[in-house]
C-alpha cells in the first residue's frame, strides 16, 4: 500500500500529539484533496469573484461524519470542533504516540479518517506531517 494514491497517514508522536488534539495538520498533503476544497485563510473571507469553496464529507471510524473545507493558511481541516469535528474524533480515537491517522480517499469529496494503533510506519500509506 506504500504507493497507493487513495491513502495518506500522519504519524502520532509525543512531539505532535498536543497539536493533533487541536488540529490535524495537512502539510505536504494538500495535493491529496481537490483544489476547490481549499478555503480562505482562517481570519479572512473569500476574495470577491473567487470560486465557491466545496466541502468535504469526512467519515470517521467512530461511526459519524462531519463536513469541512481546508484552511488555506493553516493547512488544516477548518472544522476542528471538539463537539462535531476533528477535535471530537481525536478525543474519541484516544490517539497515543506510535499510532497513525490514516486518511483514505473514498470519492472526490468524500474521505475517511481512522486510527492505526501502534502503526508500523514503513509498511502502509505514504506519510506526511511527521516533522511536527
C-alpha positions in Angstrom: 0.0 0.0 0.0 3.0 2.3 0.1 2.3 3.7 -3.3 -1.5 3.6 -3.0 -2.9 7.0 -4.1 -6.0 6.5 -2.0 -4.3 6.7 1.4 -2.1 9.1 3.4 -1.1 8.8 7.0 0.1 11.1 9.8 2.3 9.5 12.4 1.4 10.3 16.0 4.5 11.2 18.1 4.9 12.6 21.6 6.0 15.8 20.0 2.9 16.3 17.7 0.2 14.8 20.0 -0.6 18.2 21.6 -1.0 19.8 18.2 -3.2 16.9 16.9 -5.6 17.4 19.9 -6.3 20.9 18.4 -5.9 20.4 14.6 -5.0 17.6 12.1 -2.1 19.0 10.0 -2.3 18.6 6.3 1.2 19.9 5.5 2.5 18.2 2.4 -0.9 16.7 1.8 -2.9 19.4 0.0 -2.5 17.7 -3.4 -4.4 14.7 -2.0 -7.6 16.9 -1.9 -9.4 18.7 -4.7 -8.2 22.3 -5.1 -11.8 23.6 -4.7 -11.9 22.5 -1.0 -9.1 24.8 -0.1 -10.9 27.7 1.6 -9.9 31.2 2.6 -7.5 31.9 5.4 -8.6 31.4 9.0 -9.3 35.1 9.5 -10.4 36.0 6.1 -13.3 35.7 3.7 -13.1 34.5 0.1 -12.0 37.2 -2.3 -14.8 38.8 -4.4 -15.2 36.8 -7.6 -13.4 33.7 -6.3 -15.0 30.4 -7.0 -17.2 28.8 -4.2 -15.4 26.5 -1.8 -16.6 22.9 -1.8 -17.0 21.0 1.4 -15.5 17.5 2.1 -17.5 14.9 3.9 -15.3 13.1 6.4 -16.4 9.7 7.6 -14.8 8.5 10.9 -14.0 5.1 12.3 -16.1 6.2 15.3 -19.3 5.9 13.3 -20.2 9.5 12.5 -19.4 12.1 9.8 -18.7 15.8 9.5 -18.2 18.3 6.7 -15.3 20.7 6.4 -13.1 22.6 4.0 -9.3 23.2 4.4 -8.0 26.4 5.8 -5.5 27.7 3.3 -3.0 29.4 5.6 -3.1 26.8 8.4 -3.3 23.7 6.1 -5.7 22.0 8.5 -9.4 20.9 8.3 -11.5 24.0 9.2 -13.9 22.0 11.3 -11.7 21.2 14.3 -14.6 21.4 16.8 -14.5 19.2 19.9 -18.2 18.6 19.6 -18.5 17.7 15.9 -15.2 17.9 14.0 -11.6 16.7 14.1 -11.2 17.6 17.8 -14.1 15.2 18.7 -12.5 12.5 16.6 -9.1 12.8 18.1 -10.5 12.6 21.6 -12.7 9.6 20.8 -9.8 7.8 18.9 -7.6 8.1 22.0 -4.5 8.7 20.0 -1.2 7.7 21.5 2.4 8.1 20.3 3.1 5.3 17.9 -0.4 5.4 16.4 -1.1 6.9 13.0 -4.0 8.8 11.5 -5.0 7.2 8.2 -6.8 9.4 5.7 -8.5 7.5 2.9 -10.0 8.9 -0.3 -13.4 7.3 -0.9 -14.6 9.6 -3.7 -13.7 13.1 -5.0 -15.2 14.9 -2.0 -15.6 12.0 0.5 -12.8 10.8 2.8 -12.4 8.6 5.9 -10.2 9.1 8.9 -9.2 6.2 11.1 -6.7 5.3 13.7 -4.0 2.7 13.2 -2.9 1.5 16.6 0.8 1.1 17.0 1.3 1.5 13.3 4.5 0.3 11.6 5.2 3.5 9.6 7.2 1.7 7.0 4.6 -0.6 5.6 1.4 1.2 4.7 0.3 4.5 3.1 2.7 7.4 2.4 3.5 9.5 5.5 3.1 13.2 5.9 3.3 15.6 8.8 6.0 13.8 10.7 8.1 16.9 11.3 6.0 18.5 13.9 
